[in-house]
Amino acid sequence: MSVFAFVISAAAAAEEAHGEAGSAGLPQLDPASWPSQLFWLALTFGFLYWLMSSRFLPALGGAIEERRDRVADDLAHWLESVVHGGNGDK
C-alpha cells in the first residue's frame, strides 16, 4: 500500500469516527451558545479590569512618578551647577 493510499484511508476512517462533529460548523457562531459566551466575556473582562486598576496600574503610576521626580532633581542639580560656574559635567 502506498503512503498516499494510507493517508486517504486514515482520513476516511477519521471522518467516519467523528461523524457529525465535522459537519457541526463553528460552535462559536451558534446563536444558542451566545449567552454563555457573553457571560464569560463579561466575567473575564471585569476580572482583568479589576486586576489592572487595583494592582498593576497603581504600581506603574508610582514608578512613573518616582522617575519623573528623579529626572526633575537631576535637572535641578545640573542647572545649579551650570549657574554656579560649572560646565554641567558630572
N, C-alpha and C positions, 0 to 999 in steps of 0.2 A: 504494500500500500504506500503510495507516495505521500509526502508531507502535506501537499495541497489537499488531497482527499481526506487525510486525517483531520486537518483543521476544519474542513467543511463538515465532516461527520460530528466533530466535537461541538461546533456551533449549532448544528441541528439538535443535538442532544441537550444542549443548554437551553435552547429555545423551548423545547418540549418540557423540560423540567420546570421552567419558570412560568409557563402558561400565560395567565392573564397579567402577570406583573409587568411584562414588557409592553402590553397594549394599554396599560392604565394611563399613560401620559405623565405629565409633570404634576406631582401631588401639590406643589406649592401654588399651582394655578387653579386648583379645585376649589370653588367657592364654599364648599362645605367645611373646609379647614381654615378659612379666613378668620373666624372669631378666635380660634386658638392661637393662630399666628399673631394676631393683633394684641392679644393678651400678653404673650411672651415678649413681643416687641416693646410694649409699654413698660412691662416689668423690668426688662433689661435696660432700657433707656433710663428709667427712673433710678435704678441702682447705680448705673455708671455716672449719671448726673450728680447724685448724692456723693458718690465716692470722689469725683473730681472737685466738687465745690467744698467738701469738708476736709479733704486730706491733701490732695496734690496742689491745687491752686493756691491755698494759703502758704504752703511751703515754698512754692515757686515765687510768689509775690514777695515773701520775706527775703529770699536770695537776691531778687532783683533790687529791692530797696537797699539791702546791705551793699551791693555792688555800686549802686548809684551814689551812696554816701561815701564810699571809699574813693571813687573817682573824683567826687567833689573835694574831698580832703586833699587828695594828691594834687589836684589842680591849684587849690588854695596855697599849699606849701610851695609849689613850683612858682606861682605868681609872686609870693612873698620873697622867695629867694631872688627872683629877677628884679624886683623893685628895690631890694636892699643891696644891689650891686653885684649879684652873682650873674653867671651866664646861663643859668637854668639847667645845667647838667647836674646830675646827682653824683 
